[in-house]
Amino acid sequence: MLGAVGQTVFLLRFVYQWLYSERQGTSVLPLGFWVVSLAGSLLILGYAVLRLDYVLLLGNAFGTVVYARNILLLRREQQAA
């Protein structure tokens, strides 16, 4: 239970940032941050699958979507410039 709550709180900071970026129409953090976040999240997801750790799976699955979305926002912004 503690792990699930911890993952949820950790994830909420990215949800907050994601919603903020969506309202602004641009990502407010640099591309490198999101690339490293996505890579780390995918590695953790792989680990979670091997260990059948549902807390890690749930906690990182949504984060992976947020990281990918911010990469898309930044790429769109760079192409428009």
C-alpha positions in Angstrom: 0.0 0.0 0.0 2.8 2.4 0.9 4.4 1.8 -2.5 1.2 2.5 -4.4 0.7 5.8 -2.5 4.3 6.8 -3.1 4.0 6.1 -6.8 0.8 8.0 -7.0 2.2 11.1 -5.3 5.4 10.9 -7.4 3.3 10.6 -10.6 1.1 13.6 -9.6 4.0 16.0 -10.0 4.2 15.0 -13.7 0.5 15.1 -14.1 0.5 18.7 -12.8 3.4 19.6 -15.1 1.6 17.9 -18.1 -1.6 19.8 -17.5 0.3 23.0 -17.1 2.1 22.4 -20.4 -1.1 21.5 -22.2 -2.7 24.8 -21.0 0.4 26.7 -22.2 0.5 24.8 -25.5 4.2 24.0 -25.0 6.4 21.9 -22.7 8.0 24.0 -20.0 11.0 21.6 -19.5 13.8 20.9 -22.0 13.7 18.0 -24.4 16.6 16.2 -22.7 14.6 15.9 -19.5 11.8 14.2 -21.2 14.0 11.8 -23.2 15.8 10.7 -20.1 12.5 10.4 -18.2 11.0 8.3 -21.0 14.1 6.0 -21.2 14.1 5.5 -17.5 10.4 4.8 -17.4 10.7 2.2 -20.1 13.5 0.5 -18.3 11.5 0.5 -15.1 8.5 -0.9 -17.0 10.7 -3.7 -18.3 11.9 -4.5 -14.8 8.3 -4.4 -13.5 7.2 -6.9 -16.1 10.0 -9.2 -15.2 9.2 -9.0 -11.5 5.4 -8.8 -12.0 5.3 -5.7 -9.9 1.9 -4.1 -10.4 2.7 -1.0 -8.4 5.7 -0.2 -10.7 3.6 -1.1 -13.8 0.8 1.2 -13.0 3.0 3.9 -11.6 5.2 4.1 -14.7 2.7 3.3 -17.5 0.9 6.6 -17.2 4.2 8.5 -16.7 5.5 7.0 -20.0 2.5 8.5 -21.8 3.1 11.9 -20.2 6.8 11.8 -21.1 6.1 10.9 -24.7 3.4 13.6 -25.0 5.8 16.3 -23.8 8.4 15.1 -26.3 5.7 15.5 -29.0 4.8 19.0 -27.7 8.5 20.1 -27.9 9.0 18.7 -31.3 5.9 20.5 -32.6 7.1 23.7 -31.1 10.6 23.3 -32.6 9.1 22.6 -36.1 6.9 25.7 -35.8 9.9 27.9 -35.0 
